[in-house]
Amino acid sequence: MIVKEANIREMAELLLCGQICFLNIRTGEFDYHPSEMDFFPDEDNPWQEVIDKIENNWDDYIRIEPMNSNQSYAVMETFADQLEADGFRKKLLTALNRPKPFRNFNYLIHESDFRLEWFDFRQERNIEWVREQISDRVDE
């Protein structure tokens, strides 16, 4: 079974948006739902149909998780290390070594000319992350 490149890219984007993806190893298609679902006690879960579909066919799916905080930190550090703008690189690395590194890094990035470069870099690393998670479990 071949997983379409478009599906890999979409799963990578969804992971960055707080979703968990489930790849159907028979079809190459995928489903997803939010990683955290907080509803009022009497409120229906709008994702219940997807959850039931996956649970009823669990052997057909593999779960694609977002990166954990250590992995995300490593992506930010790699991005900073590869920057040629020495002054900004040093600012980012300093921010990553202070308390609240994610907040500090994001503040600097969003106020800089490197914002779009960061988004592209992070997306490409996330695509690689999705590929790594499925490569051992799916024949491509």
C-alpha positions as CSV (number, residue, x, y, z in Angstrom):
1,M,0.0,0.0,0.0
2,I,1.3,3.4,-0.9
3,V,0.6,6.5,1.2
4,K,0.0,9.5,-1.0
5,E,2.3,12.4,-0.5
6,A,-0.7,14.7,-0.1
7,N,-1.9,12.6,2.8
8,I,1.5,12.7,4.5
9,R,1.6,16.5,4.1
10,E,-2.0,16.9,5.4
11,M,-1.3,14.7,8.4
12,A,1.8,16.7,9.2
13,E,-0.2,19.9,9.1
14,L,-3.0,18.4,11.3
15,L,-0.5,17.3,13.9
16,L,0.8,20.9,14.2
17,C,-2.8,21.9,14.8
18,G,-3.3,19.6,17.7
19,Q,-4.9,16.6,16.0
20,I,-4.0,12.9,16.2
21,C,-4.0,11.1,12.9
22,F,-4.9,7.4,12.2
23,L,-3.6,6.0,9.0
24,N,-5.5,3.1,7.5
25,I,-2.8,0.6,6.5
26,R,-5.0,-1.1,4.0
27,T,-6.2,1.9,2.1
28,G,-3.6,4.6,2.7
29,E,-6.4,7.0,3.7
30,F,-6.5,8.6,7.2
31,D,-8.8,9.9,9.8
32,Y,-8.1,12.3,12.6
33,H,-9.5,13.9,15.7
34,P,-8.3,16.5,18.3
35,S,-5.8,15.2,20.7
36,E,-7.7,16.8,23.6
37,M,-11.5,16.8,23.7
38,D,-13.2,18.8,26.4
39,F,-17.0,18.9,26.2
40,F,-19.8,19.7,28.6
41,P,-21.3,16.6,30.2
42,D,-24.5,16.7,28.1
43,E,-22.8,17.7,24.8
44,D,-22.4,15.2,22.0
45,N,-18.8,14.5,20.8
46,P,-18.7,15.7,17.2
47,W,-15.8,13.3,16.6
48,Q,-17.6,10.2,17.9
49,E,-18.2,8.7,14.4
50,V,-14.5,8.9,13.6
51,I,-13.6,7.5,17.0
52,D,-16.0,4.6,16.6
53,K,-14.8,3.8,13.1
54,I,-11.2,3.6,14.3
55,E,-12.0,1.6,17.4
56,N,-14.1,-0.9,15.4
57,N,-11.3,-1.4,12.9
58,W,-8.3,-0.9,15.2
59,D,-6.1,-3.5,13.4
60,D,-6.4,-1.5,10.2
61,Y,-4.9,1.7,11.7
62,I,-1.7,3.0,13.0
63,R,-1.7,6.1,15.3
64,I,0.3,9.1,14.1
65,E,1.3,11.2,17.1
66,P,2.6,14.7,17.2
67,M,6.2,15.3,18.3
68,N,6.7,15.4,22.1
69,S,8.2,18.6,23.6
70,N,11.8,17.3,23.5
71,Q,11.5,16.6,19.8
72,S,9.8,19.9,19.1
73,Y,12.6,21.6,21.1
74,A,15.2,19.8,18.9
75,V,13.5,21.1,15.8
76,M,13.7,24.7,17.1
77,E,17.3,24.2,18.1
78,T,18.2,22.8,14.6
79,F,16.4,25.7,13.0
80,A,18.4,28.2,15.0
81,D,21.7,26.4,14.4
82,Q,21.3,26.5,10.6
83,L,20.5,30.3,10.5
84,E,23.2,32.3,8.8
85,A,22.1,35.5,10.6
86,D,24.6,35.2,13.5
87,G,23.0,37.8,15.7
88,F,19.5,36.3,15.4
89,R,20.8,32.8,15.7
90,K,22.4,33.7,19.1
91,K,19.2,35.3,20.3
92,L,17.2,32.2,19.4
93,L,19.7,29.9,21.1
94,T,19.7,32.1,24.2
95,A,15.9,32.1,24.3
96,L,15.9,28.3,24.1
97,N,18.2,28.0,27.1
98,R,16.1,30.2,29.3
99,P,13.0,29.3,31.2
100,K,9.9,29.0,29.0
101,P,11.9,28.3,25.8
102,F,8.9,27.7,23.6
103,R,7.3,31.0,24.5
104,N,10.6,32.9,24.1
105,F,11.5,31.2,20.8
106,N,8.0,31.9,19.3
107,Y,8.0,35.5,20.5
108,L,11.3,36.1,18.7
109,I,10.3,34.2,15.6
110,H,7.0,36.0,15.2
111,E,8.6,39.4,15.5
112,S,11.3,38.6,13.0
113,D,11.9,38.4,9.2
114,F,12.4,34.6,9.7
115,R,8.8,33.8,10.5
116,L,7.9,32.2,7.2
117,E,11.2,30.4,6.9
118,W,10.5,28.9,10.4
119,F,7.0,27.8,9.3
120,D,8.4,26.1,6.2
121,F,11.2,24.5,8.2
122,R,8.9,23.2,10.9
123,Q,6.4,21.8,8.3
124,E,9.2,19.9,6.5
125,R,10.5,18.4,9.8
126,N,6.9,17.4,10.6
127,I,6.5,15.7,7.2
128,E,9.7,13.8,7.9
129,W,8.3,12.9,11.4
130,V,5.1,11.5,9.8
131,R,7.2,9.5,7.3
132,E,9.3,8.0,10.1
133,Q,6.3,6.9,12.1
134,I,4.8,5.1,9.1
135,S,7.9,3.8,7.4
136,D,8.4,0.8,9.6
137,R,4.7,-0.2,9.6
138,V,3.6,0.4,6.1
139,D,5.0,-0.9,2.8
140,E,5.6,2.1,0.6
